[in-house]
Amino acid sequence: MNRFAIFILSHGRADTISTYDALRKSGYTGDMYVVIDNEDDQEGLYREKFGSEIIQFDKRDYVAITDVADLDEGRKIGVFARNFIQDKAKEMGYQFHLQLDDDIHGFGYRYIDDKGKLRTRPIHGMDRVLEAMCDYMASAPITSLSFGLQIYYVGGVESGSWQQQMIPKTMTTFLMRADDVRYFNMRMNDDITTSALNVSRGSLYYTYMPVMVEIDGTQEQKGGMTEIYQDSGTYRKSFYSVMALPSCAKVSQMGITDMRVHHEIHWGNCAPKLLDERFRRV
């Protein structure tokens, strides 16, 4: 697809980046780039591995124009790369682009089998999947589409997320329009918080449940933003969502046996609703 490219955010994971190979294995044959910053001491390893598919940017160019919501001057965060990618995709002339984290291991179709069970099948025709999603976005006023995460399917066919098929929550993967730049905000939790902010203002951000990505658990890999999460804990991370959306976000707990602090967004209070015509004032 000459109107489309994939950009993978990466930092300090030249030897462990998995998304690139996962995409090629899934059948993606189009343009793809690994985006690194000029403060990454593994630059040489990245260039040796990916050659001309490396794009490097200067984080300082995005410090002044990105709202990180605090006074911390540290730059070891991914939000600057997210915003650079949007500008770069537009500059390169793409109509759509897909932003991906660097710890994705696979892509799969989710479907109901003949026994009524929710199953997964590996994707081998990713070009066709992305082409169809771009066609859909070209005909619908959707700002961004994401793929489902494994946790969204807990409960199988009975899960509310699966039954909706499209849910107003986007994380990890962002299929976006290159001509509709929406900068990400927040030092941490930038992906979910930015999408929720835009949803609260009437923009359409959705996760398409029939397509799933397989990723590492939080803070399992070195590099990326793992160190900053470990230094300050998920308590601080969660509060960026609360600061941005106090009307619908709170700090809660996540887990079954090993509980941890996590944000919780009440999407019923976040996303505007369309009322039935019968409620119109005469």
C-alpha positions in Angstrom: 0.0 0.0 0.0 1.8 3.1 -1.2 -0.6 5.3 0.9 0.4 3.6 4.1 3.4 2.9 6.4 4.1 1.4 9.8 6.3 3.1 12.4 7.6 1.2 15.3 8.7 3.2 18.4 11.8 1.8 20.1 14.4 2.7 22.6 17.2 0.6 24.1 15.8 -2.7 22.6 17.9 -3.2 19.5 18.4 -6.9 20.4 14.9 -7.6 21.7 12.6 -5.6 19.5 10.0 -8.2 18.3 7.3 -6.2 16.4 9.3 -6.0 13.1 9.6 -9.7 12.7 6.1 -10.3 13.9 4.7 -8.1 11.1 6.8 -9.7 8.4 5.7 -13.1 9.7 2.1 -12.0 9.5 2.4 -11.2 5.8 3.0 -7.5 5.9 5.0 -6.4 2.8 4.7 -2.6 2.9 6.8 0.3 4.1 8.0 0.0 7.7 10.3 2.1 9.8 11.9 1.7 13.3 11.9 5.1 15.0 14.7 5.9 17.5 15.8 9.0 19.2 19.2 10.7 19.3 19.7 9.8 23.0 19.7 6.1 22.4 23.1 4.5 23.1 22.1 1.5 20.9 21.9 3.5 17.7 24.7 1.6 16.1 23.0 -1.8 16.8 19.7 -0.5 15.4 21.3 0.8 12.2 23.2 -2.5 11.8 20.0 -4.5 12.1 17.5 -2.3 10.2 19.7 -0.2 7.9 17.7 2.3 5.8 14.5 1.5 7.7 15.8 3.5 10.7 14.4 7.0 11.3 16.1 9.1 14.0 14.7 12.3 15.6 15.8 14.8 18.2 13.7 14.6 21.3 14.4 18.3 22.1 12.4 19.3 19.1 9.3 18.0 20.8 9.9 19.0 24.4 8.4 22.5 24.1 5.4 21.4 22.0 4.4 18.4 24.0 2.2 18.7 27.1 3.6 16.2 29.6 1.5 17.6 32.4 4.3 18.0 35.0 7.5 19.9 35.6 9.9 16.9 35.3 12.6 17.6 32.7 13.5 14.0 32.0 13.2 12.9 28.4 13.2 9.1 28.7 9.6 8.8 27.6 7.8 7.7 24.4 5.3 10.5 23.9 7.9 12.6 22.0 8.3 9.8 19.4 4.5 9.4 19.1 4.2 13.0 18.1 7.3 13.0 15.8 5.8 10.0 13.9 2.6 11.9 13.1 4.6 14.8 11.6 6.9 12.5 9.8 4.2 10.4 8.2 2.5 13.6 6.9 5.8 14.9 5.6 6.5 11.6 3.8 3.2 11.8 2.0 1.4 8.9 3.5 -2.4 9.0 3.9 -2.5 6.6 6.9 0.1 5.3 9.3 0.1 2.7 12.0 2.1 3.4 15.2 3.2 0.2 17.1 5.2 -0.4 20.3 8.3 -2.6 19.9 7.2 -5.5 22.1 4.5 -7.1 19.9 5.0 -10.9 19.3 2.1 -11.7 17.0 -1.2 -10.8 15.4 -4.3 -12.9 15.3 -7.9 -13.1 14.2 -10.5 -13.7 16.9 -13.5 -15.7 15.9 -16.2 -18.0 17.2 -15.8 -21.6 16.2 -18.6 -24.1 15.4 -18.9 -25.0 19.1 -19.5 -21.4 20.1 -16.0 -20.8 21.6 -13.8 -17.8 21.0 -10.7 -18.8 19.2 -7.5 -17.3 17.8 -6.0 -17.9 14.3 -2.6 -16.3 13.3 -2.8 -13.7 10.6 -0.9 -14.4 7.5 -2.5 -11.7 5.2 -1.7 -8.5 7.1 -1.6 -6.5 3.9 -5.3 -7.2 3.3 -6.3 -6.6 6.9 -4.7 -3.1 6.9 -5.9 -2.3 3.5 -9.5 -3.0 4.6 -9.1 -0.9 7.8 -7.7 2.0 5.8 -10.6 1.8 3.4 -13.0 1.8 6.4 -11.3 4.9 7.9 -11.4 6.6 4.5 -15.2 6.3 4.5 -15.9 6.9 8.2 -15.1 9.9 10.5 -12.8 7.8 12.8 -9.6 9.4 14.1 -7.9 6.2 15.2 -8.3 2.4 15.2 -6.5 0.0 17.5 -6.2 -3.8 17.7 -7.4 -5.7 20.8 -5.1 -6.7 23.7 -5.3 -10.2 25.2 -6.9 -9.0 28.4 -9.9 -7.6 26.5 -11.1 -11.1 25.7 -11.3 -12.4 29.3 -14.7 -14.1 29.5 -14.7 -15.3 25.9 -17.8 -14.8 23.9 -19.6 -13.5 27.0 -17.2 -10.6 27.5 -18.8 -7.2 26.9 -15.9 -6.0 24.8 -16.2 -8.9 22.4 -19.9 -8.5 22.0 -19.5 -4.8 21.1 -16.9 -5.7 18.5 -15.8 -2.0 18.5 -14.9 -0.4 21.9 -14.0 3.3 22.6 -10.6 2.5 24.0 -7.2 2.5 22.2 -3.8 1.4 23.4 -0.5 0.1 22.1 -1.5 0.2 18.4 -2.8 3.3 16.6 -3.9 3.4 13.0 -4.2 7.1 12.3 -4.8 9.6 9.5 -1.7 11.5 8.4 -3.7 14.6 7.6 -5.3 14.7 11.1 -2.4 15.2 13.5 -3.5 14.7 17.1 -0.5 15.1 19.4 -0.3 12.7 22.4 0.0 14.2 25.9 1.2 13.1 29.4 4.5 11.8 30.5 3.0 8.4 31.3 -0.2 6.7 30.2 0.0 8.9 27.1 -1.8 6.5 24.8 -4.9 5.7 26.8 -5.2 9.2 28.3 -4.8 11.1 25.0 -7.4 8.8 23.3 -9.8 9.2 26.2 -9.4 13.0 26.1 -10.2 13.1 22.4 -13.1 10.8 22.9 -14.6 13.1 25.6 -14.4 15.9 23.0 -16.3 13.9 20.4 -13.6 12.3 18.4 -13.9 8.6 17.5 -11.2 6.3 18.8 -12.0 2.6 18.6 -10.5 -0.8 19.2 -11.4 -3.4 16.5 -11.9 -6.6 18.5 -11.7 -9.2 15.7 -8.0 -8.4 15.3 -5.7 -9.0 18.3 -2.0 -8.2 19.2 0.1 -10.3 21.5 2.4 -8.3 23.7 4.7 -8.7 26.7 3.3 -8.1 30.2 3.9 -4.6 31.7 7.5 -4.0 32.8 8.8 -7.4 31.6 11.3 -6.1 29.1 14.3 -3.8 29.7 14.5 -0.6 27.7 11.5 1.4 26.5 9.8 3.0 29.5 10.2 0.1 31.8 12.8 1.8 34.0 10.7 5.0 34.5 7.7 2.8 35.5 9.8 0.9 37.9 11.4 4.0 39.4 8.1 5.8 40.1 5.6 3.0 40.2 2.3 2.5 38.5 0.7 4.8 41.1 2.2 7.9 39.5 1.5 6.5 36.0 -2.2 6.1 36.8 -2.6 9.6 38.1 -1.8 11.2 34.7 -5.2 9.8 33.5 -6.9 11.2 36.7 -5.4 14.6 36.2 -6.5 14.8 32.6 -10.0 13.3 33.1 -11.2 13.7 36.7 -14.8 13.3 35.7 -14.4 9.7 34.4 -11.0 8.4 35.6 -9.8 7.2 39.0 -7.0 5.2 40.6 -8.0 1.6 41.2 -6.5 -1.9 41.5 -5.8 -4.5 38.8 -5.1 -8.2 39.1 -6.4 -11.4 40.6 -3.7 -12.5 43.0 -0.9 -10.0 42.5 -2.8 -6.7 42.8 -1.3 -3.5 41.5 -2.4 0.1 41.3 -3.9 1.0 37.9 -6.1 3.6 36.3 -9.7 2.9 35.7 -11.7 4.9 33.1 -15.5 4.8 33.1 -16.2 5.0 29.4 -19.9 5.6 30.0 -19.0 9.0 31.6 -16.3 9.7 29.0 -17.8 9.2 25.5 -20.6 11.5 24.4 -23.9 9.7 23.5 -26.3 10.1 20.7 -29.9 10.5 22.0 -32.8 9.0 20.3 -34.8 11.4 18.1 -37.8 11.1 20.4 -36.0 13.2 23.1 -35.6 16.2 20.8 -37.1 19.4 22.1 -40.1 20.4 20.0 
